[in-house]
Amino acid sequence: MQNNNNMKIKTIILSACLLALTLPSRACDICGCGVGSYYIGILPEYNKRFLGLRYQYKSLQTHLGPYGERTPLSTDETYQSAELWGGWNFGKKFRVLAFVPYNFNERSSQAASGKKNGLGDVAVMGYYNLFNHTGALGQKLLVQSLWVGAGVKVPTGKYEPSERLAVQESPNNFQLGTASTDFTVNAAYDIRYNDLGLNLNANYKMNTQNKYDYRYGNKFTANALAYYKFRIAHAVTVAPNAGVLYETADKDVESRKYTVEVSGGYSLSAVAGVEVGMKGLSFGANYQNVRSQALAGGRAYAGNRVMVHMSVPF
């Protein structure tokens, strides 16, 4: 009985710590692009290593009027990425995740249209398993883990400084990369009571100034997803999930002192998806419905997002 009470206390404390990370913490541009976000969600199940592909689609309206209305200058933008991603466990305590995106940016307005395709910024994140426990709570199995770590994003994507000069009234988002080396701190907590679970992820990205004297605002991303695992014929696991995704960003800064007003802000999205796991293959998808937002001083409006992925453990 005492062990069960200790487990309950630990669960409450760890959940509170993770949720505290999601409280006000201002953070890079949310809207899309090669500058984009580090949404991870529920990782595929793997023991040693996995390698896979992720596809993400995002849309954005920019050059909106001062009250968020469309004008003859308003632009429709789409940001798609095909991302090679993978994970590697080193023993039971260390984990490394890597992301190599290839971006497809497109925009159109009454005046002009344009495209940019190319390699984005490569990122690597390392995690340490701070806590991992499997036990019983009543007659049910209780499993929980807490991973914390840090990462780095390197400037492998192309950044065009002329883009910023041409879009003074629009976010500096239409880039394949940021031209800066940036750093992240990360935390991932998962708790499962038999087949019902809760997955929490938090990521804070600290951006540095690039060689063109531009610094994207620091960014905070957090998501909470509830899921339930259905097991089919002891061979396939299907886990529908739903939850929320919150992103917030500081305003950008140029020439070390000038705040870029058409930048920063926040968005809150409802997320629904499904994860499927079987021997030798995992795949999944989710839809992110933006429920609330205030981006780039009201001059940008983000649309809903889609992500699909597949991976192979080995």
Summary of the structure (lengths in Angstrom):
residues: 314
radius of gyration: 20.3
end to end distance: 40.0
largest distance: 70.8
contacts: 1088
relative contact order: 0.20
helix: 9%
strand: 57%
